[in-house]
Amino acid sequence: MSTSSPNPQPHTEDIEQLFRTHYKEMYRLAYTLLRQPEESRDVVQNVFLQLVERHVEVLPNSARSYLLTATRNGCLNLMAQRQREDRLRMLYPREPSAPPIPVDEQEQRWKAIDRFIDEDLTPQTARALRLCYGRDMSYREAAQEMGISVSAVNKHLVQALSKLREHFNRKPL
């Protein structure tokens, strides 16, 4: 067991003695769990740092057990942190899949799409597209505004999106 010491600083000699006596075994345990020499050293050093910072006094009859448990827990915490970071990296890759498009090029694309909608889609299809995607209306709201059925709005949108994809996927802007 360990206890918090009422002394402001634990005895440096005691910590040094614990370090000399148990470091190798603590390091072996950490290395067995982590398989990384530098991280293993860091975990063991962190255990001793915590002893100093928290003013923990380790009782002689439980020192080995306490230090090995603290080492194991430090390794498990590090492994859990690695797993969280890996999951986060998979969810949010640092590099975007496509390079960002410059603003002026983006504006040209929007103008070309607008022109295509006005010139190549029927007025009813263009209106359904602008209501649902431009004004963010639901299919039902667009259907009421246009005086047609929800399925007719859906048909117009499927047709518009199909024509847009076909036109812009084969033709550079």
VODOZA-309568 format. One record per residue: residue in one letter; x, y, z of N, C-alpha, C, CB in turn. Coordinates in steps of 0.2 Angstrom, whole numbers, plus 5000, padded with zeros to 4 digits. Glycine has a CB too. Layout:
  residu   nc1   nc2   nc3  cac1  cac2  cac3   cc1   cc2   cc3  cbc1  cbc2  cbc3
       a     X     Y     Z     X     Y     Z     X     Y     Z     X     Y     Z
...
This chain:
  residu   nc1   nc2   nc3  cac1  cac2  cac3   cc1   cc2   cc3  cbc1  cbc2  cbc3
       m  5004  4994  5000  5000  5000  5000  5004  5006  5000  4995  5000  5006
       s  5001  5012  4998  5005  5018  4999  5000  5023  5003  5006  5021  4992
       t  5004  5028  5005  5000  5033  5009  5003  5040  5007  5001  5032  5017
       s  4998  5045  5008  5001  5051  5006  5005  5054  5012  4995  5056  5005
       s  5010  5056  5011  5015  5059  5016  5013  5066  5018  5022  5058  5014
       p  5013  5067  5025  5011  5074  5027  5017  5078  5026  5010  5074  5034
       n  5023  5075  5024  5029  5079  5023  5028  5083  5016  5035  5075  5023
       p  5031  5089  5015  5030  5092  5009  5034  5089  5003  5032  5099  5010
       q  5039  5086  5005  5043  5082  4999  5045  5075  5002  5050  5086  4998
       p  5044  5070  4998  5046  5064  5000  5054  5063  5000  5043  5058  4995
       h  5056  5059  5003  5064  5058  5004  5066  5056  4997  5066  5054  5009
       t  5071  5060  4995  5074  5059  4988  5078  5052  4988  5079  5065  4986
       e  5081  5051  4994  5085  5045  4995  5080  5039  4994  5088  5044  5001
       d  5074  5039  4997  5069  5034  4996  5067  5032  4989  5063  5035  5001
       i  5066  5038  4985  5064  5037  4978  5070  5034  4974  5061  5044  4976
       e  5075  5037  4975  5081  5034  4972  5082  5027  4973  5088  5038  4974
       q  5081  5025  4979  5082  5018  4981  5077  5013  4977  5082  5017  4989
       l  5070  5016  4977  5065  5012  4974  5067  5012  4966  5058  5016  4975
       f  5069  5017  4964  5071  5017  4957  5077  5012  4955  5074  5024  4955
       r  5082  5012  4959  5087  5007  4958  5085  5000  4959  5093  5009  4963
       t  5081  4999  4963  5078  4992  4965  5073  4990  4960  5075  4992  4972
       h  5069  4994  4957  5063  4991  4954  5063  4993  4946  5057  4993  4957
       y  5067  4998  4944  5067  5001  4937  5067  4995  4932  5073  5005  4936
       k  5072  4991  4932  5073  4986  4927  5066  4981  4926  5079  4981  4929
       e  5064  4979  4932  5058  4975  4932  5052  4979  4929  5056  4972  4939
       m  5051  4985  4931  5046  4990  4929  5046  4991  4921  5046  4997  4932
       y  5053  4992  4919  5054  4993  4912  5052  4987  4908  5061  4995  4911
       r  5054  4981  4910  5052  4975  4907  5045  4974  4906  5055  4969  4911
       l  5041  4975  4911  5034  4975  4911  5031  4980  4906  5031  4976  4918
       a  5033  4986  4906  5031  4991  4901  5033  4989  4894  5034  4998  4903
       y  5039  4986  4893  5041  4985  4886  5037  4979  4884  5048  4983  4886
       t  5035  4974  4888  5031  4968  4886  5024  4970  4884  5031  4963  4892
       l  5022  4975  4887  5015  4978  4885  5015  4982  4879  5012  4981  4891
       l  5020  4987  4879  5020  4992  4874  5024  4990  4868  5022  4998  4877
       r  5029  4987  4869  5034  4985  4863  5037  4991  4860  5030  4981  4858
       q  5038  4996  4864  5041  5003  4862  5046  5005  4867  5036  5008  4860
       p  5053  5005  4866  5057  5006  4871  5056  5013  4874  5064  5006  4869
       e  5056  5018  4870  5055  5025  4872  5049  5026  4877  5055  5030  4867
       e  5043  5023  4874  5037  5024  4878  5037  5020  4884  5031  5021  4874
       s  5041  5014  4884  5041  5011  4890  5045  5014  4896  5045  5004  4889
       r  5051  5018  4894  5054  5022  4898  5050  5028  4901  5061  5025  4895
       d  5046  5031  4896  5042  5036  4898  5037  5034  4904  5039  5039  4892
       v  5034  5028  4903  5029  5026  4907  5032  5025  4914  5026  5020  4905
       v  5038  5022  4914  5041  5020  4921  5043  5027  4924  5047  5016  4920
       q  5046  5032  4920  5048  5038  4923  5042  5042  4926  5052  5042  4918
       n  5036  5041  4922  5030  5045  4924  5028  5042  4931  5025  5044  4919
       v  5029  5035  4932  5027  5032  4939  5031  5036  4944  5028  5025  4939
       f  5037  5036  4943  5042  5040  4948  5040  5047  4949  5049  5038  4947
       l  5039  5050  4944  5037  5057  4944  5031  5058  4948  5036  5060  4937
       q  5026  5054  4947  5020  5054  4951  5021  5053  4958  5014  5049  4948
       l  5025  5049  4960  5027  5048  4967  5030  5055  4970  5033  5043  4968
       v  5034  5058  4966  5036  5064  4969  5031  5070  4969  5042  5067  4965
       e  5027  5071  4964  5022  5076  4963  5017  5075  4968  5020  5077  4956
       r  5015  5069  4969  5009  5068  4974  5011  5066  4981  5005  5062  4971
       h  5017  5067  4982  5020  5066  4989  5018  5059  4991  5018  5071  4993
       v  5018  5054  4987  5016  5047  4989  5022  5044  4993  5014  5043  4983
       e  5020  5041  4998  5025  5037  5002  5024  5029  5001  5025  5039  5010
       v  5028  5026  4998  5027  5019  4997  5030  5015  5002  5030  5017  4990
       l  5025  5010  5005  5027  5006  5011  5032  5001  5008  5021  5003  5014
       p  5037  4999  5012  5042  4995  5010  5040  4988  5008  5048  4994  5015
       n  5035  4985  5012  5032  4978  5010  5028  4978  5004  5029  4976  5016
       s  5026  4984  5002  5021  4983  4996  5024  4987  4990  5015  4986  4998
       a  5031  4989  4990  5034  4994  4985  5033  4990  4978  5041  4995  4987
       r  5036  4984  4978  5036  4981  4971  5029  4980  4968  5039  4974  4972
       s  5024  4978  4972  5017  4977  4970  5015  4984  4967  5013  4974  4975
       y  5015  4989  4971  5013  4996  4970  5016  4998  4963  5014  5001  4976
       l  5023  4998  4963  5026  5001  4957  5024  4997  4950  5033  5000  4958
       l  5024  4990  4951  5022  4986  4945  5015  4987  4943  5023  4979  4946
       t  5010  4988  4948  5003  4990  4946  5003  4997  4943  4999  4990  4953
       a  5006  5002  4946  5006  5008  4943  5009  5008  4936  5010  5013  4947
       t  5014  5004  4935  5017  5004  4928  5012  5000  4923  5024  4999  4928
       r  5009  4995  4925  5004  4992  4921  4998  4997  4919  5001  4986  4925
       n  4996  5000  4924  4990  5005  4923  4993  5011  4918  4988  5008  4930
       g  4999  5013  4919  5001  5018  4915  5002  5015  4907  5008  5020  4917
       c  5004  5009  4907  5004  5006  4900  4997  5005  4897  5007  4999  4900
       l  4992  5003  4901  4985  5002  4899  4982  5009  4897  4981  4999  4904
       n  4984  5014  4901  4981  5021  4899  4984  5023  4892  4983  5026  4904
       l  4990  5022  4891  4994  5024  4885  4991  5020  4879  5001  5023  4885
       m  4990  5014  4880  4987  5010  4875  4980  5012  4873  4987  5002  4877
       a  4976  5014  4878  4969  5016  4877  4969  5023  4873  4965  5017  4884
       q  4974  5027  4875  4975  5033  4872  4977  5032  4864  4980  5038  4875
       r  4981  5028  4863  4983  5026  4856  4977  5024  4852  4988  5020  4856
       q  4973  5019  4855  4967  5017  4852  4962  5023  4850  4963  5012  4856
       r  4961  5027  4855  4957  5033  4854  4959  5037  4848  4956  5037  4860
       e  4966  5038  4848  4969  5042  4843  4968  5039  4836  4976  5044  4844
       d  4969  5032  4836  4969  5029  4829  4962  5029  4827  4971  5021  4830
       r  4957  5028  4831  4950  5029  4829  4948  5036  4826  4945  5027  4835
       l  4951  5041  4830  4950  5048  4828  4953  5049  4821  4953  5053  4833
       r  4959  5046  4820  4962  5047  4813  4958  5044  4808  4969  5044  4814
       m  4955  5038  4809  4951  5035  4804  4945  5039  4803  4950  5028  4806
       l  4942  5042  4808  4936  5046  4807  4937  5053  4803  4933  5047  4813
       y  4943  5056  4805  4945  5062  4803  4952  5062  4800  4944  5068  4808
       p  4952  5060  4794  4959  5060  4791  4962  5067  4790  4959  5057  4784
       r  4968  5068  4791  4971  5075  4791  4971  5078  4784  4978  5074  4794
       e  4973  5074  4779  4973  5076  4772  4966  5075  4769  4979  5073  4768
       p  4963  5080  4766  4957  5079  4762  4958  5075  4756  4954  5086  4760
       s  4953  5071  4754  4954  5066  4749  4955  5070  4742  4948  5062  4748
       a  4953  5076  4741  4954  5080  4735  4956  5087  4737  4947  5081  4731
       p  4961  5090  4733  4964  5096  4735  4958  5101  4735  4969  5098  4730
       p  4959  5106  4739  4953  5112  4739  4953  5115  4733  4955  5117  4745
       i  4947  5118  4731  4947  5121  4725  4947  5129  4726  4940  5119  4721
       p  4951  5132  4722  4952  5140  4723  4945  5143  4723  4957  5143  4718
       v  4944  5148  4726  4938  5152  4726  4935  5154  4719  4938  5158  4731
       d  4940  5157  4715  4938  5159  4709  4935  5153  4704  4943  5163  4705
       e  4939  5148  4705  4937  5142  4701  4930  5139  4704  4942  5136  4702
       q  4929  5140  4710  4923  5137  4713  4917  5142  4710  4923  5138  4721
       e  4918  5148  4710  4913  5153  4707  4911  5151  4700  4915  5160  4708
       q  4916  5150  4696  4915  5148  4689  4911  5142  4689  4922  5147  4686
       r  4912  5137  4693  4908  5131  4693  4901  5132  4695  4911  5126  4698
       w  4900  5136  4700  4893  5138  4702  4889  5142  4696  4893  5142  4708
       k  4893  5146  4693  4890  5150  4687  4888  5145  4681  4895  5155  4684
       a  4892  5140  4680  4891  5135  4675  4885  5131  4677  4897  5131  4674
       i  4885  5129  4683  4879  5125  4685  4873  5129  4685  4880  5122  4693
       d  4873  5135  4687  4867  5140  4686  4865  5140  4679  4868  5147  4689
       r  4869  5141  4674  4868  5142  4667  4865  5136  4665  4874  5144  4663
       f  4868  5130  4666  4865  5123  4664  4858  5123  4667  4869  5118  4667
       i  4856  5124  4673  4850  5124  4676  4845  5128  4672  4849  5125  4683
       d  4847  5134  4670  4842  5139  4667  4841  5137  4659  4845  5146  4667
       e  4846  5134  4656  4846  5133  4649  4845  5126  4647  4853  5135  4646
       d  4846  5121  4651  4846  5114  4649  4840  5110  4653  4852  5111  4650
       l  4838  5113  4658  4832  5109  4661  4826  5112  4660  4833  5109  4669
       t  4820  5108  4660  4814  5111  4659  4812  5116  4665  4808  5106  4659
       p  4808  5121  4664  4807  5126  4669  4804  5123  4675  4801  5131  4666
       q  4800  5118  4675  4797  5114  4680  4803  5110  4684  4791  5109  4678
       t  4807  5107  4681  4813  5103  4684  4817  5108  4687  4816  5099  4679
       a  4819  5114  4684  4823  5119  4687  4820  5122  4693  4825  5124  4682
       r  4814  5123  4693  4810  5126  4699  4811  5121  4705  4803  5128  4697
       a  4809  5115  4703  4809  5110  4709  4816  5109  4712  4807  5103  4706
       l  4821  5109  4708  4828  5109  4710  4830  5115  4714  4833  5109  4704
       r  4828  5121  4712  4830  5127  4716  4826  5128  4722  4828  5133  4711
       l  4820  5125  4722  4816  5125  4729  4819  5121  4734  4808  5123  4727
       c  4820  5115  4732  4823  5109  4736  4830  5111  4738  4822  5103  4733
       y  4834  5112  4734  4841  5113  4735  4843  5121  4736  4845  5110  4730
       g  4840  5125  4733  4842  5132  4734  4838  5135  4740  4840  5136  4728
       r  4832  5134  4741  4828  5137  4747  4827  5132  4752  4822  5139  4744
       d  4830  5126  4752  4830  5121  4757  4823  5118  4759  4834  5123  4763
       m  4819  5118  4754  4812  5116  4755  4812  5108  4755  4807  5119  4750
       s  4807  5105  4759  4806  5098  4759  4802  5097  4752  4802  5096  4765
       y  4802  5090  4750  4798  5089  4744  4791  5091  4745  4799  5081  4743
       r  4788  5090  4751  4781  5091  4752  4780  5099  4751  4779  5089  4759
       e  4784  5103  4754  4784  5110  4753  4784  5112  4746  4789  5114  4758
       a  4789  5110  4743  4790  5111  4735  4784  5109  4731  4796  5108  4733
       a  4781  5103  4733  4775  5101  4729  4769  5106  4730  4773  5094  4732
       q  4768  5108  4736  4763  5113  4738  4764  5119  4734  4762  5114  4745
       e  4770  5122  4734  4772  5128  4731  4771  5128  4723  4779  5130  4732
       m  4773  5122  4720  4772  5121  4713  4765  5119  4711  4777  5116  4711
       g  4761  5116  4716  4755  5114  4714  4755  5107  4711  4751  5119  4710
       i  4760  5103  4713  4760  5096  4710  4761  5091  4715  4766  5096  4705
       s  4761  5085  4714  4762  5079  4719  4769  5079  4721  4760  5073  4716
       v  4770  5076  4727  4777  5075  4730  4781  5070  4725  4777  5072  4737
       s  4778  5065  4722  4781  5060  4718  4783  5064  4711  4776  5054  4716
       a  4779  5069  4709  4781  5073  4703  4788  5077  4705  4776  5077  4701
       v  4788  5080  4711  4794  5084  4713  4800  5079  4713  4793  5087  4720
       n  4799  5073  4716  4804  5068  4716  4807  5066  4709  4802  5062  4720
       k  4802  5065  4705  4804  5064  4698  4808  5069  4694  4797  5062  4694
       h  4806  5075  4696  4810  5081  4693  4817  5081  4696  4806  5088  4694
       l  4817  5080  4702  4824  5081  4705  4828  5075  4703  4823  5080  4713
       v  4826  5069  4702  4830  5063  4700  4832  5065  4693  4826  5057  4700
       q  4828  5068  4689  4830  5069  4682  4835  5075  4682  4823  5072  4678
       a  4834  5080  4686  4839  5086  4686  4846  5083  4688  4836  5091  4691
       l  4846  5080  4694  4852  5077  4696  4856  5073  4691  4851  5074  4703
       s  4852  5069  4688  4855  5064  4683  4858  5068  4677  4849  5059  4680
       k  4854  5073  4675  4857  5077  4670  4863  5081  4672  4852  5082  4667
       l  4863  5084  4678  4869  5088  4680  4875  5083  4681  4867  5091  4687
       r  4874  5077  4684  4880  5073  4684  4882  5071  4677  4878  5066  4688
       e  4878  5069  4673  4880  5067  4666  4884  5073  4663  4874  5065  4662
       h  4881  5079  4663  4884  5084  4660  4891  5086  4663  4880  5090  4660
       f  4891  5087  4670  4897  5089  4673  4903  5084  4674  4896  5093  4679
       n  4901  5078  4674  4906  5073  4675  4910  5071  4669  4903  5066  4678
       r  4907  5073  4663  4910  5071  4657  4914  5077  4654  4905  5069  4651
       k  4912  5083  4656  4914  5090  4653  4918  5094  4659  4908  5094  4651
       p  4924  5095  4658  4927  5100  4663  4924  5107  4662  4935  5100  4661
       l  4924  5110  4668  4921  5117  4668  4926  5122  4665  4919  5119  4675
